[in-house]
Amino acid sequence: MRIRAFVPSDLASLTELTIETFRPFYEEAFRPLMGEVVFAIQHGNWRDDYRQQVAGLYAPEHHAYVAVAEGEDGIAGYVAWSVDPDRRHGRVVILAVSSQHRRRHVGTTLCEHAFEQMRLLGAEIVEIGTGGDSFHAPARALYEQLGCTPIPVAVYFRQL
């Protein structure tokens, strides 16, 4: 596996990977848990939301970067991060690993790469977030294995 910088021709593949990675969360976890009204308002256009978000992840002029993991069979995953140099603060914006490359240290390698790049850009701390549901359990385990400390946060929704 090789880690490389994002190139514009990656955009379609990364967008597709993101949608496929997070589809089970939105369609199999969040929708049944919250019901159709909350789902429709909060995440009803989640695919389009990702299309827009992924297109804006790489913006070096705004201290936003993307690295891609390539395997022999193509893109295995990617990580996007940003740095606020004045606050010495880095943040992992998104991490996505294709289903066939999970449990092969792709996520670990991508995070470690992003952390090192953040250090080189002056960050002294990193923020990385994920959900508290069962879909996101592997991400929580990864971040804790990387030495990140979780803080309890609760988000609530209710139909009015």
C-alpha positions as CSV (number, residue, x, y, z in Angstrom):
1,M,0.0,0.0,0.0
2,R,1.2,3.5,-0.9
3,I,0.1,6.8,0.6
4,R,0.0,9.7,-1.8
5,A,-1.3,13.2,-2.2
6,F,-4.8,13.8,-3.6
7,V,-5.0,14.7,-7.3
8,P,-8.2,16.1,-8.9
9,S,-8.8,13.0,-10.9
10,D,-9.4,11.2,-7.5
11,L,-12.6,13.2,-6.8
12,A,-15.1,10.8,-8.4
13,S,-13.6,7.7,-6.8
14,L,-13.3,9.3,-3.4
15,T,-16.9,10.5,-3.6
16,E,-18.1,7.0,-4.5
17,L,-16.0,5.5,-1.7
18,T,-17.4,7.9,0.8
19,I,-21.0,7.2,-0.2
20,E,-20.5,3.4,-0.1
21,T,-18.6,3.6,3.2
22,F,-21.3,5.6,5.1
23,R,-24.5,4.2,3.3
24,P,-25.0,1.5,6.0
25,F,-25.0,4.2,8.7
26,Y,-27.5,6.4,7.1
27,E,-29.8,3.7,5.6
28,E,-29.5,0.9,8.1
29,A,-28.8,2.7,11.4
30,F,-29.8,6.3,11.4
31,R,-33.0,6.1,9.3
32,P,-34.6,3.2,11.4
33,L,-33.5,4.7,14.7
34,M,-34.8,8.2,14.0
35,G,-37.7,7.6,11.7
36,E,-38.5,9.1,8.3
37,V,-39.3,12.7,9.4
38,V,-36.0,13.3,11.3
39,F,-34.0,11.4,8.7
40,A,-35.5,13.4,5.8
41,I,-34.7,16.7,7.5
42,Q,-31.4,15.9,9.0
43,H,-29.8,13.5,6.4
44,G,-32.3,13.1,3.6
45,N,-29.8,14.3,1.0
46,W,-26.8,12.6,2.6
47,R,-25.4,11.4,-0.7
48,D,-25.5,15.0,-2.2
49,D,-24.1,16.3,1.1
50,Y,-21.1,14.0,0.6
51,R,-20.8,15.0,-3.0
52,Q,-20.5,18.6,-2.0
53,Q,-18.3,17.9,1.1
54,V,-15.8,15.7,-0.7
55,A,-15.4,18.2,-3.6
56,G,-14.3,20.8,-1.0
57,L,-12.0,18.7,1.1
58,Y,-8.8,19.6,-0.7
59,A,-8.1,23.3,-0.3
60,P,-4.4,23.9,0.6
61,E,-5.0,27.6,0.5
62,H,-7.3,27.1,3.5
63,H,-5.0,24.5,5.2
64,A,-7.2,21.6,4.1
65,Y,-5.5,18.4,2.7
66,V,-6.3,14.9,1.5
67,A,-4.1,11.8,1.3
68,V,-5.1,8.6,-0.6
69,A,-4.1,5.0,0.1
70,E,-3.6,3.0,-3.0
71,G,-3.4,-0.8,-3.1
72,E,-2.6,-3.0,-6.0
73,D,-6.3,-3.0,-7.0
74,G,-6.9,0.8,-6.7
75,I,-7.9,3.2,-4.0
76,A,-8.1,1.6,-0.6
77,G,-9.1,4.6,1.4
78,Y,-8.4,8.3,2.1
79,V,-8.1,10.8,4.9
80,A,-8.9,14.5,4.9
81,W,-7.6,16.9,7.5
82,S,-7.3,20.6,8.2
83,V,-5.0,22.6,10.3
84,D,-5.5,25.9,12.2
85,P,-1.9,27.1,12.5
86,D,-2.8,30.0,14.9
87,R,-4.4,27.6,17.3
88,R,-1.8,24.8,16.6
89,H,-4.9,22.6,16.1
90,G,-5.4,19.8,13.6
91,R,-8.6,18.0,12.8
92,V,-9.3,14.8,10.8
93,V,-12.4,15.8,8.8
94,I,-13.1,12.4,7.3
95,L,-11.6,8.9,7.1
96,A,-13.0,6.3,4.7
97,V,-11.6,2.9,3.9
98,S,-13.1,0.6,1.3
99,S,-14.8,-2.5,2.7
100,Q,-12.3,-4.9,1.1
101,H,-9.4,-3.1,2.7
102,R,-10.7,-2.9,6.3
103,R,-8.9,-4.6,9.1
104,R,-5.6,-4.3,7.1
105,H,-4.3,-1.2,8.9
106,V,-5.3,1.2,6.1
107,G,-7.1,3.5,8.5
108,T,-4.2,3.4,11.0
109,T,-1.7,4.2,8.3
110,L,-3.8,7.1,6.9
111,C,-4.3,8.6,10.3
112,E,-0.7,8.4,11.2
113,H,0.2,10.0,7.9
114,A,-2.3,12.8,8.5
115,F,-1.0,13.3,12.1
116,E,2.6,13.6,10.8
117,Q,1.5,16.1,8.2
118,M,-0.3,18.1,10.8
119,R,2.8,18.2,13.0
120,L,4.8,19.5,10.1
121,L,2.3,22.3,9.7
122,G,2.6,23.3,13.3
123,A,-0.3,21.4,14.9
124,E,0.3,20.2,18.5
125,I,-3.1,18.6,19.0
126,V,-5.5,16.7,16.8
127,E,-9.3,16.4,17.0
128,I,-11.0,13.4,15.4
129,G,-14.7,12.6,15.9
130,T,-17.0,9.7,15.2
131,G,-20.4,8.4,16.2
132,G,-21.3,6.5,19.4
133,D,-23.4,3.9,17.6
134,S,-22.5,0.4,16.7
135,F,-21.7,1.3,13.1
136,H,-18.9,3.6,14.3
137,A,-17.5,1.2,16.9
138,P,-14.5,0.2,14.7
139,A,-13.6,3.9,14.3
140,R,-13.7,4.5,18.0
141,A,-11.5,1.5,18.6
142,L,-9.0,2.8,16.0
143,Y,-8.9,6.3,17.4
144,E,-8.4,4.9,21.0
145,Q,-5.6,2.6,19.7
146,L,-4.0,5.7,18.2
147,G,-3.9,7.3,21.6
148,C,-6.9,9.6,21.2
149,T,-9.0,10.3,24.3
150,P,-12.7,10.2,23.9
151,I,-14.9,12.9,25.5
152,P,-18.6,12.1,26.2
153,V,-20.9,14.0,23.9
154,A,-24.6,13.5,23.4
155,V,-26.7,14.7,20.5
156,Y,-30.5,14.4,20.6
157,F,-33.2,14.7,17.9
158,R,-36.9,14.9,18.3
159,Q,-39.7,15.4,15.8
160,L,-41.7,18.5,16.7
